[in-house]
Each structure stands twice: as C-alpha cells, then as structure tokens.
C-alpha cells in the first residue's frame, strides 16, 4: 500500500511545527504498517506450527519461518524477543525427541538420525553460521548440526544481553542433553567422536566467555564455568583411555588408527581460529598426538578444575576429580601421587557415609599401597575390605587370604609384628562375668566370656587372644567385705558394647533420617504427566561438610599397653559370625582389675582393640577373718533362754582340725547347748557346702567351741542359747568390792523407769584361733519386769504389797509366787493373800 504525502520543504510558508507533525504522522503510519504485517506473520507461523501433526510437516521448514521472526526482532534490537523464538524452537525439538524415545516418533526426525561423520564442536565466533544454516534449510543437518546452530544463535543473543554466565549454564545442559538425545534417536556415533565434540565445545564456550569478560569477572564467577572445565577434563580422560595414551606401553597400532579417524572427523581448522595459538582444535590435536602431550594437557585441566572447585567450596567435586587423577597416576605407575588423592576422597566418603564409594575407593587404595610396599597400611585396608559386605564373597576371601598369607610367613623372616585395629577384623558384642557380680577373693576363680562377631568371610586360625588388664589399688579400699563390694556391683554380670559399622565413624549414625517426597511435573496444556521423581528435602543436613580435622579412618601403628596382668586363650578358630571365647583367671592380689585392650594374634599380625568401652572391671578382695555374734530376736530378755547366732567369716584363714573358739564364762550368763547342735558351712556366694556336728566343752571358766574344718573365704554359722540371770548378778554384786559397787551403781543409773525396760550389757571375751588378741562381744539384755513394793498398815496388821510390771511385748504367767522370811524370826508369819496365779 502506498501513501502519497506532499513534501513540506516545497512550501516555505509552513512552520517548524507543521514539519514535526508530519514526521510524527509518518512514524505512526510506518509503525502501524509494521505491527500489522508482523501480526499477520505471527499468525501464519502459528498456523504452520499447528499443522505439525499432519503428514508431510517439516520441522526444518518451520524452523526457517520462526527464525525469520527472530531476525526481525534482532534487527530491531529486541534481543530478548529474538531469544524467545530460538528457545521455543529448542523446546519443540526436544519434545519431539522425548516422544520418539517413548515410541511416538515423527517422520521428519529420520533426517536427524543419520550417522555422525563430523564432530568439530560448537562454532560461537560468528554471529550466524551460514554453513550449518544451509544444511538445516536443505534438510541435510544432523542432530549435532541443528543443536550447534541453535546454541550459537542463543549464545550471540545472550552476549548482546550481557548474560555470559547464562551461556555457560546453557552450554553444560546442551552437552549433556545431546548425549542423551543421540542415544534416544539411536544415532550411530564412532567411538570417541562424541568425546571430541564435547571437549571442543567446552573449550569453545570458555574462550567465547573469556573474549567478552575481563579476568576479574571470570575469577568472580568461577562457579558458572567450573562445570565446563570438569566436563572437558572428563572427556579428555576418556579419549586418552580410548586411544591408548594412558596405558603402560603406550598406544598400539589399533589405538593409532582410532586416533587418526578421530582427528579426521575434526576436519580442517576454521579460519577464525587458525591464527590463535591456543584454539580448542589445536589443543585437542596436540593432546592426541603423543603420550607426553596428553599427560601435560590432562594434568593441567585436572589441577585447574580441582583448584576451582576448592576455591568455591565444592570439596566433594574436587575430591571426585582427584579420584580420577589418582586412577591416571596408577596407570602411569605413579602410586605415590595417587595415594594422596585416594586418601582425600576416602576421607570425604567416610564422613558422608557413601558406603559403595568407600568400598570402591578402598580397593583402589589397597592396590596403591601394595605397589608402594606399605605393608601395614595395605593389611589394614585389606582387613576392612575382607569384612565389607558390599564386595562379593570371592573378593572378600581374596583380601582375607592376603592377611593370612602375610601372617603365616616363616618365623625366621618374621621381624617385628604388624599391629592393626580390630574393628575391621572382629567386633566385641558382649562380655559376661562368672560370678556375675565380678567380685572374687584372693585365690578365687573368675571366668570372662566374650562374644565376638568375626567380620572375616572364612574361618581364621588364631594363635592367641589376650585381654590386657590394668591393676590398681586404692588405699584401705580392699579391707572391705565381699558383701560391701557386692552391693556396689551390677548383679547380672553382662556388659553390652555398642554396635558400629566397620570403617565408618560413630557420628555417622547421628545423621537425620531421609525426608523423601514424590515429585510430579505435568504438561500445562493437557495436564499429562511429563516426569516423576523423588526429592530429598533435608539434603542440606545429610550432605553437610564434616570437620576436616577429625580423623575418620582408624590410624595405623596402634600400640599395646605394657602390663604384667594379661588373660590369655590359645589356639582358637574364629568362625564367620558370632563366636564365644572364655577366659579363666585366679585372683592373686587384692585390687581393681580394669580390662583395657583386647589383642588377637595371627602369626606376624595382631589385631588390637585399643580401648574397651564402656569400662569393664572386676574386684579382688582380701578379707580378715571375722566373728559376729547376734541375737536371733530383736532384743534379748533377761532370765529367759535366748538363741544367739555365731557367724565366722574365715577370710584368708583356713580352719584346721583343733581350731576352737574360747569363750570366758560368766556366772550371770551361762551358755546352754544341745548335743544335736549343728554348724553350717557356706561358700563365699552363700551356697551350702556341708554341715558338721558342733562339739562344745565347758569348764568353770572357759567354754570351748571346736570349729569344723573349712577352707578360706567360707562362712561358718551355728546357734547357741544364752541366759542372763539377774538374781545371780545381784548376789554377786553384793559381794563385790567398792569398785564393783560403783560399777553396779552406774548400771542402776542406766535403768529407765516408767514403761521402759532396763538394759544390762553383758560382755563375753572370745579368743579366736586366727588372732593373738581377744575379741570382746557385748550382749545387751533387757529386764522384762519392773517390781516395786510398799508396806501398808491396818491396825496391828502389816501388809506387804509387791507390784510386778511387764515391760516387754511378751505375756508371762506368774506361778509359785511366794514371800520368804530370810531372817530366823519365829514371831513373823507371812500369809499370802493372792492364792490364784496372776498374768502380767
């Protein structure tokens, strides 16, 4: 449509205002025309896209149409709108590839399934790659051609938008997605071709970003580019393994032919990078040219990647690259360099609880230590692997056999023994004492039963298993009796030890539980399910970085404590799983014995449990003989036969034939006994051993009680009857001298009136056969009655009233009560008035 306007310059009479109005009108008409045509173009493009399900629809034709729209926005410097067009094309193509993998393929996708014959990487130094655009237009482009062209256009627009870090993010996604898309479309790719394409593309993106950013910006945004460095390192390593550049003997003829084919697929270097000294093309070609060049480039990339990951705090990723580097050093016969990286990776995996990674890394570390001749470290790692359930049975047995072969070397070649921690070899589960209270006397026997869980996959012949015991004596603490010790010891005698996973720190068990949730992603158009998965919401807690200062693997070179007290058990066979081992000991010295270490010896190798925890102890006591005399009732009553129990604790003394207790007789307290009296003999644990008839001989001054024969640390018990006679005491007191009268007066003062019983202490001196000193036993007797009398008068008659009060809890029957005249007075006649018995 043509619009005819008059030229305002021909009419000089018109003002400047008219000229401005003319320009505004012209701009408005042009904008309206452009918007109308642009809208019509978008409608046509949308109509073409909606026909994509019809036969004969071509993605390449549609691609060229939507790209025209992107060109228009780009010329208008609407870079964001232009980028949207390419993103829509990218998403549409990706959806078709996903549908093809699910069995719903489009016919036009067969054009992109042709074998890959060129892998020269991304081209990002030209605004438009006309060569690849023509391939797309002519429907001759491969998948890599289409993806390369699409990304180059997206990269150009992102650079215009000053978003270079998004370029690196998108590039990493593109490279990973292309690998998967080639698999979904079942595209034939020569071995190593995809690795070359990824390597060249990573370096191309990095150099493109470096070209538009200064060094300060690049250093501040390492986190955006380090993924490309790592991916390039991984692919270069794959190429080195594929082309024989990492093998010990170097590449063979087959490897050389493969290298030539890969270099041929790169084609000639592009003109825009021909003059650059460090172009991706030159780096790859040089790296594949020789073993030395490959090693240089690979090491440079690896060390740079590790440094970048470390600087941004991604320690796990740095350790992973270091692990790959360790594999490279092992293939290059450099185990001393590989060990550092393997130990670092192992430390991280142990801290985070990655069991399978720990197992795999330990296998590599074992090989490394074997090459370095680190016998002790190698045996320790082998013991951990022999007990690792993540390995096959044959692998575990092979590592176990390595330990046994070294342990069974000839004695003359033995030298110093290798000491290793026990946690990988066997685990202590329980310990059981007999006697259960873990208290024995000097000379007594104690048994300790250990329950061990053997980690080894096969029976192991053990030369000796020993418990190293620490002995200590506290001042005056072992004159305590067995009863006192028993009260302060556990009664069941069983001690349980915490379970742990071999080779993992205990703190690993304190990690929180996984918080897993389902995740669904649905299509916004038809609500169909696109993806499903599981996410962990507390991953930040599970993957926390551990303190690097803590030691995570058990240190080698453990040492045994020196001590004279060792419990041993020789010539054992430890079967896989649970084993029970019994140690027997006879106590010699009184004190506390603490079980410190457990040592298992296999020839030249010994496994040591450094600390037995929780603390396990048993006590040995030495006890002096003791005699205890105690009434069988709560209180002894005067004038009544009472049973008294004699308890003799022999302690360290052995009762021999002829040993007797010599008791001094007192007139006021005769000792009564019966011929059938028995003495019972008990063990230290109160088990009845025997009984013996009690032989008692009595004279005027001494009562001799013959003791039955009894070994040390036994208990002899027997019972006798005693009776305190107050009347005899009173008559005897009257005959005492002044001093005796004073003592009797003091005893009278002790008597309490009212309703309280008076008490009298009666002392007995006993001579024991185990001591030159006499033992004085005091028995307290209670006077059960309180008697008082009064004289009453009635005319010429006198009445004597006697009141007897029972102060005890027993009931007494008074009988034959009478009042006698002790003086020979014939005029005095006593007549009882109470003829019936009285109960008090």
ROLO-223120 format. One record per residue (C-alpha): residue in one letter; x, z, y negated. Coordinates in steps of 0.2 Angstrom, whole numbers, plus 5000, padded with zeros to 4 digits. Last residue first. Layout:
N
aXZY/...
***
This chain:
840
x500756695300/x499656725315/x499256915319/x499156985336/x497757115338/x498157305338/x498357325319/x498357515316/x499957555324/x500257745326/x501957815322/x502257995326/x503458105316/x503658285322/x504858235336/x506158165324/x507658085333/x507957955319/x507657775324/x505757785323/x505057625328/x503757505321/x503057375333/x502557195334/x502357135352/x501756965346/x501756865330/x501256685332/x502156565320/x501556405312/x502856285305/x503056225287/x504156365282/x503956515270/x502856625282/x502556795273/x502756955283/x501957115274/x502357285281/x501157435276/x501757605280/x500357735279/x500557915276/x499258045279/x499058215271/x497858155258/x497957965258/x499757905254/x500457725255/x502257675258/x502657485255/x503457345265/x504157175262/x504557035273/x504856845268/x504956745284/x505756575288/x507556615283/x508356445281/x509956395290/x511356295282/x512656235293/x514456215286/x515756125296/x517656165294/x518856045302/x520556125307/x522156035304/x523355975317/x522255815319/x521755695333/x521255835346/x519955915334/x519956095330/x518256155324/x517856295312/x516056345310/x515256405294/x513556475292/x512756455276/x511156565273/x509656505265/x508156595258/x506456505259/x505456485243/x503756545240/x504056695229/x505856755230/x507456655231/x508956705241/x510656665233/x510856845227/x510756905245/x512256795249/x513156865235/x512857045241/x513456995258/x515056935251/x515257095241/x514957195257/x516257095266/x517557145253/x517057325254/x517257325273/x516057265286/x515057375297/x513457355288/x513657165288/x513757165307/x512057245308/x511357125296/x512056975304/x511457025321/x509757045314/x509856865306/x510156775322/x510656595319/x510356485334/x511256325340/x510756195352/x511956045357/x511755855356/x512955715360/x513655565352/x515355475355/x515655315344/x517055185348/x518455115337/x519755165349/x519455185368/x518355325375/x518755455389/x517455595388/x517755745377/x517855925383/x516856045372/x517756215371/x516856365364/x518056495357/x518056675353/x517156765367/x517356625379/x516456465382/x516756305392/x515756145389/x515755995400/x514655855394/x514155725408/x514555555403/x513655395396/x514255215395/x514455065383/x512855065373/x513054935359/x513155015342/x514254875335/x515854995336/x515455025354/x514355165360/x514755315371/x513355445375/x513755625380/x512555705391/x511855885393/x511255925411/x512156095411/x511156155396/x511956215380/x511756355368/x513056395354/x512856575347/x512656595328/x512756775322/x514156825334/x515156675328/x516156565340/x517656455334/x517356275341/x518756185350/x518356005353/x519155935368/x520455805374/x520855835392/x520755645398/x521155535383/x520155485368/x520955345359/x521255365340/x521055215328/x519355265323/x518555385337/x516955415327/x516355575334/x514455615331/x513855795336/x511955815335/x511255985332/x509656045340/x508856205334/x508556375344/x507456485332/x508056645324/x508556555307/x507756385304/x508756225302/x508056095290/x507555915291/x507755905309/x509055845321/x510455945312/x512055855308/x513855875314/x515055735309/x516755715316/x517855575310/x519355475317/x520255385303/x519755205301/x520755045300/x519754895293/x519854715295/x518754605283/x518254425284/x518154295270/x517454125266/x517354075248/x516153925245/x517253825246/x518753795257/x520053725246/x521353595250/x520553515266/x522153445274/x522353295285/x523953285294/x524953135300/x526553125309/x525753175326/x523853195322/x523753365313/x522153435306/x522353565292/x520953685285/x521353775269/x520953945261/x520054065273/x520154235265/x520754385275/x520354555267/x521354705273/x521854805288/x523254735298/x523254665316/x521554585319/x521454485335/x520954295332/x519954165341/x519553995333/x518053885339/x517853705336/x516153615336/x516053425333/x514653325325/x514953135323/x516253025331/x517153135344/x518653245339/x519753275354/x520653435353/x522453485359/x522753645350/x521753775340/x522653885327/x522254025315/x523654045302/x524254205294/x526054195289/x525754095274/x526453945265/x525053845257/x524953665262/x525253515250/x524253365244/x525353205241/x523853095237/x522553125224/x520753115229/x519952975219/x518953015203/x520253105192/x519453145176/x520253075160/x519252915159/x517653005155/x516252905163/x515352765154/x513552775156/x512752645168/x511352755176/x510852835159/x510752665149/x509852585164/x508452705161/x507052575160/x507552475176/x506752305177/x505952215192/x505452035192/x504051905191/x504151735183/x502951595177/x501251665182/x499851565175/x498951615159/x498451435156/x499251415139/x500251565136/x501151555153/x501451715161/x502951835162/x502751985174/x503852135175/x503652275188/x504452445184/x505952545191/x506452715184/x507952745195/x508352935198/x509453025187/x511353045191/x511853215197/x512453155214/x513853055206/x514553225200/x515253255217/x516453115215/x516452975228/x517652945242/x516753025256/x514953055251/x514653245249/x513753385259/x513853565253/x514553695265/x513453815275/x514053985279/x513354075295/x513754255299/x511854305299/x512154485291/x513054455275/x514254585270/x514154735259/x513154855270/x514354805284/x515854865275/x515055035272/x514555055290/x516355005296/x517055145286/x518055135270/x519855185272/x520255005269/x519955005250/x521255135245/x522255005235/x521754825239/x522554725252/x522654535253/x522954405267/x522654215263/x522254115279/x522753945284/x521553875296/x522353755309/x521853615320/x523253545332/x523653395341/x522053305338/x521553155349/x520353045340/x518752975347/x518152815338/x517252775322/x518052905312/x517053015300/x517053165310/x515753295305/x516553465308/x515553625313/x516753775314/x516553925325/x517554075320/x517954215333/x518454395329/x519254515341/x519654695337/x521454765336/x521154835318/x519354845316/x518154705313/x516954645299/x516354465298/x514554525298/x514054405311/x515254465324/x515654325328/x515754215312/x514954045310/x515553905298/x514553755293/x514753565288/x516653535286/x516853345283/x518053235293/x519353105290/x518853045272/x518653225265/x520253275274/x521553245260/x523153165267/x524853245271/x526153125279/x527453215289/x529353215285/x530453125297/x529653055313/x530852925319/x531453045333/x529653095336/x529152915341/x527652845331/x525952915336/x525352955319/x525752775312/x524752695326/x523352825324/x523152785306/x523152595309/x521952615323/x520752695311/x520852545300/x520552425315/x519052535321/x518252525304/x518352335304/x517652325321/x516152435317/x515752335302/x516052405285/x514752485273/x514852635284/x516552685277/x517452815288/x518852695293/x518852635275/x519252805268/x520552835281/x521352665277/x521452715259/x522352875263/x523552785275/x523952655262/x524352785249/x525552875261/x526352715267/x526652635250/x527652485258/x527152375243/x526352245255/x525352385264/x524852455247/x524152285242/x523152255258/x522452435256/x521952395238/x521052235243/x520052335256/x519752475243/x519052345231/x517752285244/x517252465248/x517052515230/x516052365226/x514852405240/x514652585235/x514452555216/x514352735211/x514652725193/x516252835193/x516852755209/x516652585203/x517652625187/x519052705196/x519152555209/x519252435195/x520752525187/x521552545204/x521352365208/x522052315191/x523652415193/x523852365211/x523952185207/x525552195197/x526452275211/x525652165224/x526452005216/x526451885231/x525651745222/x524051765232/x524051955228/x524351915210/x522851805209/x521751935218/x522352055205/x521851935191/x520051935198/x520052125198/x520652115180/x519152005176/x518052135183/x518952285175/x518652195158/x516852175162/x516652355166/x517552415150/x516452325138/x516952425123/x517152285111/x519052295111/x519152305129/x518152155132/x519252055120/x520852115128/x520252075146/x519751895140/x521451865131/x522351935147/x521351815158/x521551665147/x523451685145/x523651715164/x522651565168/x523551455156/x525351505162/x524851505180/x524151335179/x525751275170/x526851345184/x525851275198/x525851105191/x524750965183/x523151055184/x523451165169/x524151015159/x522550915162/x521451065157/x522451105142/x522550925136/x520650895138/x520251055129/x521251005114/x522851105110/x523950975101/x522550885092/x522950695089/x521850635103/x520450745099/x519350635088/x519850485098/x519150555114/x520350575129/x520150455143/x519150485158/x518850665164/x518250595181/x520050535184/x520750705182/x519550765196/x520050625207/x521850655204/x521650845208/x520750805224/x522150695230/x523450825226/x522550955236/x522450835251/x524350805249/x524750995249/x524651105234/x525851255233/x526651355247/x525951525243/x524251455237/x523751475219/x523851295214/x523051225230/x521751115220/x520251215224/x521051385221/x521651325204/x519951245200/x519051415204/x520251505193/x519951385179/x518151415181/x518251605180/x519351595165/x518151475156/x516751595160/x517651745153/x518151655137/x516351595135/x515751765137/x516951835124/x516151725110/x514751825104/x515551995106/x517151935097/x516151935081/x517252025069/x518851935076/x517951765073/x517451815055/x519151875050/x519951715058/x518951595047/x517351505053/x516851325054/x518351255064/x518451405075/x516651385080/x517051205086/x518551265095/x517551395105/x516251265109/x517551135115/x518451275125/x516851325134/x516351135137/x518051095144/x517951235157/x516051205161/x516451015164/x517951045175/x517051175185/x515651055188/x516850925194/x517751045206/x516950975222/x516050815218/x514250835212/x512750755221/x511150805212/x509950915222/x508750925207/x508651115210/x510551125212/x510951025197/x509751135187/x510651295192/x512251235186/x511451165170/x510651335167/x512351425167/x513151305155/x511651305144/x511451495143/x513351505138/x513151375125/x511551455117/x512551615114/x514051525107/x512951415096/x512051575090/x513651635084/x513851485073/x512251515063/x512651435046/x511051335046/x512151175045/x513151245060/x511451275069/x510951095065/x512551025072/x512451135088/x510651085092/x511250895091/x512750935102/x511551035114/x510350885117/x511750765119/x512650875132/x511050905141/x510550725142/x512250675148/x512450815161/x510750765168/x511250585170/x510850455157/x510350275161/x508650275154/x509150145141/x508750265127/x509550405136/x511150305138/x511050245120/x511050425115/x512550465126/x513550335117/x512850375100/x513550555100/x512750605083/x513550735071/x515250705080/x516450855084/x515250935097/x515550825113/x515250935128/x516250905144/x517150755152/x516250775168/x515950595174/x515350525190/x513850645193/x512650575206/x510950505201/x509650635199/x509250605181/x508350445184/x507350525198/x506550635185/x505450495179/x504450515195/x503850695191/x504150835203/x502950975209/x503851045223/x504351215215/x506151145211/x505250995203/x504251125193/x505751205186/x506551035181/x504950985172/x504951155163/x506751125158/x506350955151/x504951025140/x505951175134/x507351065128/x506250935120/x505351085111/x507051155105/x507550975099/x506050975088/x506251155082/x508051115076/x507350975065/x506151105057/x507551225054/x508651085047/x507451035033/x508750945024/x507650795020/x508750695031/x508650825045/x506750825044/x506750635046/x508050645060/x506950775069/x505450655068/x506450515075/x507050635089/x505150655094/x505050465097/x506750445106/x506250595118/x504550515122/x505450355128/x506650455138/x505250565145/x504450415152/x502550405157/x502250275170/x500950375179/x499950485168/x500450675167/x501450645152/x499950575142/x499850725131/x501550695125/x501050525118/x499550595109/x500650725101/x501850585095/x500450485088/x499850635079/x501550685072/x501750505066/x500050515057/x500550675049/x502150605043/x501250455036/x500050565026/x501450685021/x502450535015/x501050455005/x500550614997/x502350654992/x502550474985/x500950494974/x501450664968/x503150604963/x502450464953/x501150574944/x502550694940/x503650554933/x502250484923/x501850654915/x503650674910/x503650504902/x502050544892/x502850704886/x504350614880/x503150514868/x502550334869/x502750224854/x504250134862/x503150044874/x504249954886/x505050114892/x503350174899/x503350034913/x501650004918/x501150054936/x500649954950/x500350044967/x500749954983/x500050005000/
***
